[in-house]
Amino acid sequence: MLQEVSKENVVVARPYTLILRVTERCEVGCDHCCINAIPTGSEMDLELLEDTLDGAKESGVGLIHISGGEPLMHSEVEQFVRRSTERGFYVELTTSTYSKQGENDAARLAGMKTAGLKRVMLSYDMAHAARVSIDHFAEFVREAQAEDLEVCVVTVEWEGSAWPLERVKSECESRGVNGELVDWCRSNLSSVGRAARSYRKKAAPSGKGARCPYILTAPTLAPDGTVFLCPNLQSRSKLYQLGNVRKQPMAEILGTLQSSRFYRSLSALGPHGAAEVIGLTLDELSEDMCDCCQVVLKVAEDPNSYAKVEDAISDEETVPVDIEALLPGHRRFVLGEERPQAGCLCG
């Protein structure tokens, strides 16, 4: 477990997890998908994984988060779990529980558990319900519990949603899920990616001045080898792209991220705080954190704006992890806590 403590006795923000976007394919087509996943998206190969894991371990990463798109659509996802486990990483996977019509996706959990999978993070909300039945979803949760995997269910909510967290929990429990052993979490809608077309004016506010829990802590590896700043943003800014492991070692990319005053300042201030430092008018920005971050990264490509954000923090100053903003399983991992006997209801 990761626990790096500063002299102020807080956990220091640095790359503790590496998110593997093993595929950008998905059959569900959620209208709030942050990466615009489609059935014909690109996929990561195992060679890229092998070139990445040792550098991530060298940099102090302890958690591998397998994501997508829909990772169950990758034919070799078990090998991603196995090879990451063999390197000593704690491995989790996030999924909608659905690959395509007629597939018994829950049957793959046994193989992934044998390969070393520890936790599954499952998504269900109104957008998922349009394609994934609650019966299918609940069956997947039951099978994950039968395999003794740690389970987290995340529901994205927005105004008028027919599937709020309480309904998802109730419907799963009525179908035999042990709700006491699930981390139930709700999340606000972020109006980025595909959601930007439909929800930009409807997105629930994340709170001006709030810090992002992913900056510094959760860089994301894409199928083409690009390392992105976080998993939840579609941005064309060069500041969102940290490097490419086909051209530069992962340890070097992560080391640059961790030492960067710009990214440490962005983490400490939060996107809205950084926008204020640059001189942007907050009333003209979206209250959505991810939406605001896109604007900040693009504006900060200007050297003067970049310097303003960079100068908000000193070389010696440490940035603590925003523990309360982390999902429960990540919070326990960062703090070095053991798996609990009961889940939680949060968000």
N, C-alpha and C positions, 0 to 999 in steps of 0.2 A: 504494500500500500504506500501511496505517496504522502509524505508529510514533511515539507520543508518549512521550517519556522524561522522567522526573522527575529531580530533583537527585540522587537515590540511584541513578540509572542503571537504573531498572526501568520497564517499560511500564505506564503508568497505566491503571487500569480506568475506562472510560467507554463510552458507546454506540458501538461500532465496527461493529455489524451491526444491521440491521433485518429481522426475520423477518416475511414477508408470509404470513399464513394465508389464501391466496387462495380456499380452499374448505374447508368442513367436511364435505364429502361423501366417502364412501369405500365401495367394494364389498367390501373384504377383511374388515372386521369383526374385527380382532385383539382378543383378549380382554385385551390389555395396553395398549390404546390410551389415551393420557393425556388426550385431549380427547373421547372417546366419539363418534368420527366415525361417521356413518351415511349410507346412500345418498341421503337427502333433506336433507342439511345445507345451510346457507346459503352464499352465494358473494360474493366481493368484486367490485365493479365497477371499471372502468378510471377512472372519474371520481374515485373515492376515492384511487386510486393517484396520479393527477395532483396531487391536493391534498396529497399526503404527501411525494413525492420531494424537492421543493425544500427543504422544512424539514429533512428528514433530512440532505441534503447540507450545508446550512448548519450543522448540529450536528456535522459531522465524521464522519458515518457513511460508510463506504467499501464495505461489503459488503451486498448484498441477498440474503437467503436465502428462496427461494420454497418454501412448505411447504403443508401441509393438516392434516387430511384428505389426499386424494390429488389433488395438483395436476394430474395428467394428465386428470382428469375435468372440469377447467375448459376450456371451448372456446376461451378467449382467452389461455391461459397463455403462448403465444409472444409476445403483445403485452406481457405483464407483463415478460418478459425483454427485449424490444426497447426499451421505453420506459425501463426501468431502465438499460440499457446506454447509451442515448443521453444519459443524465444523467451518465455517467462512473462508474457503479458497477460493481464486480466482482459478477457474478451467478452464483449456484449454485441448484440445485434438489434437494430431497429427495423420494424416491418409493419406493413398493413395487414399481414397474415394471408395475403392473397397474391397468387402469381397469375393464374388464368383459370377460366371456367373449367370445372371438372377435376382440378388438381387437388390432391390431398396434401396440402402444404404442411399440416401438423405432423405428418409422418416423417418429415425431415428433421424434426427436433431431436429425435433419439440419436441420429448420426452426428448432429452438431454438438449434442451434449457429450457424446463419446470423444469428439474431437477437442473438447475443452471449453465449450461455450458456458458462461456463467450466468448471464442475464439477458432477457429479451425485453425490449421497449416497444410496446405495441400502440398503434394509433387507431383511434376510432372516433368519428364525429359525423356531422351531417354530410360532409363531402365524401367521406369513405362509405357511408351507409348507402349512397346512391349505387354502389357497385358491389360492396361486400355485405352479405347478410349478417345479422347479429348472431344467427345460429353458427355460421362458419367461424366468426370471430370468437365466440364463447368456446367453441370446440378447441380452437387453437390455444386459448388461455388454459383450459382444463388439461390439455396435453402437456403444455409447458410446466404446469404445476405437478403433473404426474412424473415428469422428468426431474423434478426438484430444481428447476431453474428459478432464479429470482425474476419476478415479473413486475414491470411498470406499465401502466396504461395511461396514455396521454390523450386528452380530448381538447381539441382546439375549439374555442367558443367565440361566437360573435352574436350580435343582436339578432334575435329571431331564430337562432339555431334550434332545430327540432331534436337534437341529440346533445343536451348538456351532460356534464360529467355524472350528475346524480342518476340520470336515466341509463347511461351506459353501465354504471355500477349495478343498478337494480336489475337490468335485463340480464347481465352476465350472471349475477348471483341466482336468479330464478332458473338458470340453465346449468346449475351445478358448480359454478366457480366459487372457490373459497375466497370471498372478498377480503377477509381479514389478512390474507397473505399477499395482497397486491398493493403496490404503491399507486394510488389513484391521483392523477395530476391534471389540472386544467391549465391551458395556455391561451393567452390572447392571440388573436389573428395578427400576423405580420403582413402588411400589404406590399410584398415584394414578389418577384417571379411572376407566375401566372395570376396570383391574387391581385397584382397591381392593376389589371384590366377591370376587375369587378369590385374591389374592396378598398381602393385607395382612400375614399372619403368616408368609408364605414368602419375602418379598422379601429379596434378598441385601443385606447391610449395606454401606452406602457408606462407613462409617467415621465414628464420632462425632468431631466437631471439624473435619471436612473442609469446605473452602470450596466454594461453588457457582460454576462458571465463567460462569454466565449472568446473575447479578445484576449490574446496571450495564451489562453489555456487550451484551446481546441482547434488547431489548424486542421485543414481538410485536404486530403490528397485526392485529386480527380483522376479519371482513367487515363488521361494523356500525360500524367506526371506533374501537372501543375499543382502547387501547394497554395491553397487559398487561406485567407485570414480566419474564416469561420465557416460553419456549414449552412448558414441560413440566409445567404444573400446572393443576389445576382448583380454583379457590378462590373462595369467595364474599366473601372479605374485601375491604373497600374499599381496603386497602393494596396489593392485587394489581393493582388497576386504576389506572393512572397518569393517565388522562384519555381524551378522545375527540376525534379530529381533526375531527369535524363541529361541534364546539363550541369547540375551542381549537387553535391552530397546533401542528404537530408539533414545530417548533423550540422552542417554549415548554415543551411536555411533556418533551422530552428534556433541555432545560436544567435544569428542575426536578429531574429524576431525577439528573442528574450532580452537582448541587450539594447534594443532600439528605444530611444527616449520617445520617439513619436508614438509607437504602439503602446508603450507603457503609459504615456500620458493619455492616449485615447481610452485605454482601459480604466485609468483612474478617474477621468472626467466624465466618462460616458459620452455617447454621440452628441447629445444636446449641450453638454458642458463644453465639448470641443468646438461645436458650432458657435457658441457664445464667445469663446476665446478668439476665434477667427474673425468675429464681427458680424456673423449672420444674424438676422432678426428671427428670434424663436417663433414669433407669432406667424411668420411666413413659412415655417417648417411643419411637416407632418409631426404629430405627436408620437407616431409609430417609431420605435427605436431603430429598426432596420432601415426604414425609409429615410430617416434622418442621417443614418450612417453613410448611405450611398451618396448623399449630397456632400457630406463632410469630406469623404475620401476623394471625390472628384474635385472639389474646391481646393483641397490640400495638395493637389498636384502642382499648384502654384508655389514656388519656393518660399515666398513671404508668408503665405498661409500655413505652409508646412512648419516653418520655423516658429510661428506663434504657438502651435500645438506642442511642438517639441520643447519649447522653452518653459512650458507649464510645469515641468518636472525636472529635478536635478539628476545627475548621473548616479548619485548615491542613494536616492530615494527609492524605497521598495513599494510595490503595489500589492495590497492584499487581495486574495481571492474573495469575490463576493459570494460568500458561502450560502447566504440565504436565497440567492437567486438560482442556485444549482438545483437540478432535479435530485430527488432523495438519494438515489443510488450513487450519483456522482458526488454528492455531499459526503456520504459515508466513505467513499473511496478516498477522497482528498484528505479527510480527517483520520483515515486509518481505522475506521470503525468496522466491527463485525456485522455480518448480515443479521438483521433483526428477526425476531420471531413473529412480528406483525408489521403490516405495511402502514401506509399513512394516507390521508386525504388532504391535499394541499393545492395551492394556487388560487 
